[in-house]
Amino acid sequence: MPEIREKQKKRASAPKVRSGCKTCKTRRVKCDETRPHCKRCVRAGFTCEGYPLDRSTTPTPPPAARLLIPRANTSKIPRVAIVTGNTILCTPWRSICNDEVEYRYFDYFRTSTVECMTGFFDSRIWGGLILQLCHQQSFARHAVIALAALHKATLTSASTSISNESFETQQATLKEHNAYALKQYANSLRGMRQMTLDESDKDTVRNALISCLLTTTFESFHGNQDLALGQAAMGFKLLGKFREHMRVSQVINDEETSTMDEELAQAFARLETTVRMFLRAPKENSSP
């Protein structure tokens, strides 16, 4: 008779559990997953090292809003020196800041945020014209410090799910960056209100145009697209007067600032086109 083999009983398979505590995983024993410390570790006299971050319970950020101006990204743009004519300005940056905290944010803007700014405003405007203006006008300095703090807040928010820091620590850091950004932005707006616009003077028109650039960028990055559009519209009104001054400078052969001025004017011209496209685009969550 043919030999009859008894069928071996197979163990019921189950998906491998990966939610146990770190100590039980190291010991290769089954964890009872009691929170905050598993009972198996406590009974055996081991220190329960806790549980790995549960991605399913980590708050996920809301979908990114449609922005008038793209946020800074991590694409590196070659740094451009501050040049006036044939002279490179060696500016004592620390001396223009009120305290060490301001300087740290300002230095972060100068070394990191400037290199990541993309879109309608060329990096030479951020790293040249605006940084130079920071040495002369406090509204510009406060604005770029606010943008640096907002940049840090954006990076902190983006790294929430991958950082080793606790969620509470990250939220505290995020709140600190955002609060400082708003504080510096308020100081910048206060300085802008104190400016006197003389349309017959090219420098004051340029400063007013740059103030529109800074406020448009901040409001867009902060998610206030209606305010960003309003600030951009103010810049468009000044653009015509600024181009008149540029034509006069070309007639008298003033080449010292003509290149940077042309880039500033072209940036606002590109922004004007983008605003039209932004307004025509369907808004999110709109009914069909």
C-alpha positions in Angstrom: 0.0 0.0 0.0 1.3 3.5 -0.8 2.6 5.3 2.2 0.2 7.8 3.5 1.9 10.9 4.7 0.2 12.9 7.4 -0.3 16.4 6.3 1.6 18.8 8.5 -0.4 21.5 10.1 0.7 24.9 9.0 0.9 27.8 11.4 -1.6 30.5 10.8 0.2 33.4 9.2 -0.4 36.9 10.4 1.1 40.2 9.4 4.2 41.1 11.3 3.6 43.7 14.0 5.9 46.7 13.7 4.3 48.8 16.4 6.1 47.3 19.5 8.4 49.3 21.7 12.0 49.7 20.8 13.2 47.6 23.8 11.1 44.5 22.9 12.2 44.8 19.3 15.9 44.7 20.4 15.2 41.7 22.7 13.2 40.1 19.9 10.2 39.4 22.1 6.5 40.1 21.6 5.5 43.5 23.0 2.1 44.0 24.7 2.2 47.6 23.4 1.0 49.2 26.7 1.4 52.9 26.7 3.5 54.8 27.7 5.7 51.8 28.9 4.9 48.2 28.0 4.3 45.9 30.9 6.6 43.2 29.6 9.6 45.5 30.0 8.5 46.7 33.4 8.0 43.1 34.7 11.3 42.0 33.4 13.1 45.0 34.9 14.1 46.6 31.5 13.8 50.3 30.7 11.1 50.7 28.0 12.6 53.0 25.4 9.2 53.9 24.0 7.6 53.5 20.6 8.7 54.7 17.2 6.7 57.6 15.7 3.4 56.4 14.5 3.0 58.1 11.1 -0.7 57.3 11.0 -1.3 59.5 14.0 1.0 62.3 13.0 -1.0 65.4 12.0 -0.7 66.0 8.3 -0.4 69.5 7.0 -3.3 70.8 4.9 -2.9 70.9 1.1 -0.7 73.8 0.0 -2.7 76.8 -1.0 -2.3 78.4 -4.4 0.2 81.2 -4.0 0.6 84.3 -6.1 4.4 84.0 -5.7 6.0 80.6 -5.4 7.6 79.9 -2.1 11.3 79.6 -1.7 12.6 76.2 -2.7 15.9 74.4 -2.1 17.3 75.0 -5.6 20.6 76.8 -5.1 21.1 80.0 -7.0 24.6 81.4 -7.3 25.2 84.1 -4.8 25.7 87.5 -6.2 27.8 90.1 -4.6 26.5 93.6 -3.8 27.9 95.8 -6.6 27.5 99.5 -7.2 29.1 100.5 -10.4 32.6 99.0 -10.1 32.6 99.0 -6.3 31.8 96.0 -4.2 30.3 97.1 -0.9 31.7 95.4 2.2 28.8 96.0 4.6 29.2 95.4 8.3 25.9 93.5 8.5 25.9 92.9 12.3 26.1 96.6 12.9 22.8 97.3 11.3 20.8 94.9 13.5 19.4 95.8 16.9 20.3 92.6 18.7 21.8 89.2 18.2 18.4 87.5 17.4 17.8 90.0 14.6 21.3 89.4 13.3 20.8 85.6 13.2 17.6 85.9 11.2 19.2 88.5 8.9 22.3 86.4 8.4 20.0 83.4 7.6 18.2 85.5 4.9 21.5 86.6 3.5 23.1 83.2 3.4 20.1 80.8 2.8 16.8 82.5 1.9 18.4 84.7 -0.8 19.8 81.6 -2.5 16.4 79.9 -2.4 14.2 82.8 -3.7 12.9 82.0 -7.1 10.1 83.2 -9.4 9.4 86.7 -10.5 12.2 88.5 -8.6 15.7 87.7 -9.7 18.2 86.6 -7.0 20.4 89.6 -7.9 17.6 91.8 -6.7 17.4 90.0 -3.4 21.1 89.6 -3.0 22.1 93.0 -4.4 19.6 95.8 -4.5 17.5 94.8 -1.4 20.5 93.9 0.8 22.1 97.2 0.0 18.9 99.0 0.8 18.8 97.2 4.2 21.9 99.2 5.2 20.0 102.4 4.4 16.4 101.8 5.2 15.1 100.0 8.4 11.8 99.0 6.7 13.8 96.8 4.2 15.9 95.2 7.0 12.8 94.4 9.1 11.1 92.9 6.0 13.9 90.6 5.1 14.2 89.4 8.7 10.5 88.7 8.6 10.9 86.7 5.4 13.8 84.7 6.9 11.7 83.9 10.0 8.9 82.8 7.7 11.3 80.7 5.7 12.5 79.0 8.8 8.8 78.4 9.8 8.1 76.8 6.5 11.1 74.5 6.8 10.1 73.5 10.3 6.6 72.7 9.2 7.8 70.6 6.3 10.1 68.6 8.5 7.5 67.7 11.2 7.1 64.1 10.0 10.8 63.3 9.6 12.5 65.2 12.4 13.7 63.4 15.6 12.3 66.2 17.7 9.1 65.7 19.5 5.9 67.1 17.9 5.5 69.5 20.8 9.0 70.9 20.4 8.5 71.4 16.7 5.2 73.2 17.2 6.9 75.5 19.8 9.7 76.3 17.3 7.2 76.8 14.5 5.2 79.2 16.7 8.4 81.1 17.7 9.4 81.6 14.0 5.9 82.8 13.0 5.6 85.2 15.9 9.0 86.7 15.2 8.1 87.0 11.5 4.9 88.9 12.3 6.7 91.2 14.8 9.4 92.1 12.3 6.8 92.6 9.5 4.9 95.0 11.7 8.1 97.0 12.3 8.6 97.0 8.5 5.1 98.3 7.8 5.6 101.0 10.4 8.7 102.2 8.7 7.0 102.1 5.3 4.2 104.4 6.6 6.8 106.9 7.6 8.3 107.2 4.1 7.4 110.2 2.0 6.8 109.4 -1.6 8.1 112.1 -4.0 7.3 111.0 -7.5 9.8 113.4 -8.9 12.7 111.6 -7.0 13.8 108.3 -8.5 15.2 107.0 -5.2 12.0 107.4 -3.3 10.0 105.8 -6.2 12.4 102.9 -6.2 12.1 102.5 -2.4 8.3 102.5 -2.7 8.5 99.9 -5.5 10.8 97.7 -3.3 8.4 98.1 -0.4 5.6 96.7 -2.6 7.8 93.8 -3.6 8.6 93.0 0.0 5.0 93.2 1.2 3.7 91.3 -1.8 6.2 88.5 -1.2 5.5 88.3 2.6 1.7 88.3 2.3 1.9 85.6 -0.5 4.2 83.4 1.5 2.0 83.9 4.6 -1.1 82.8 2.7 -2.8 86.1 2.4 -3.3 86.2 -1.4 -5.8 89.0 -1.4 -3.4 91.3 0.5 -0.6 90.2 -1.8 -2.7 91.2 -4.9 -3.4 94.6 -3.3 0.3 95.3 -2.7 1.2 94.1 -6.2 -1.4 96.5 -7.6 0.2 99.4 -5.8 3.5 98.4 -7.3 2.0 98.4 -10.8 0.8 102.0 -10.4 4.4 103.1 -9.5 6.0 101.1 -12.3 5.1 103.7 -15.0 6.7 106.5 -13.0 9.7 104.4 -12.3 10.2 103.7 -16.0 10.1 107.5 -16.7 13.0 108.0 -14.3 14.9 105.1 -15.9 14.6 106.8 -19.4 16.0 110.0 -17.9 18.9 108.0 -16.4 19.7 106.5 -19.8 19.7 109.9 -21.4 22.2 111.3 -18.9 24.2 108.0 -19.2 23.8 107.0 -15.6 24.9 103.3 -15.8 25.6 102.9 -12.1 22.1 101.5 -11.2 20.4 101.2 -14.6 21.0 97.4 -14.9 19.5 96.7 -11.4 16.6 99.1 -12.1 15.8 97.4 -15.3 15.7 94.0 -13.6 13.4 95.4 -10.9 11.1 96.9 -13.6 11.1 93.6 -15.6 10.3 91.7 -12.4 7.2 93.7 -11.8 6.2 93.4 -15.4 6.4 89.6 -15.1 4.4 89.8 -11.9 1.7 91.8 -13.5 1.3 89.1 -16.1 1.1 86.4 -13.4 -1.5 88.4 -11.5 -3.8 88.3 -14.5 -3.3 84.6 -14.8 -3.9 84.1 -11.1 -7.1 86.0 -11.2 -8.4 84.1 -14.2 -7.5 80.7 -12.8 -10.4 78.8 -11.0 -10.2 79.1 -7.2 -9.8 76.0 -5.1 -12.9 74.3 -3.8 -15.1 76.3 -6.2 -18.3 74.7 -7.4 -18.3 73.4 -11.0 
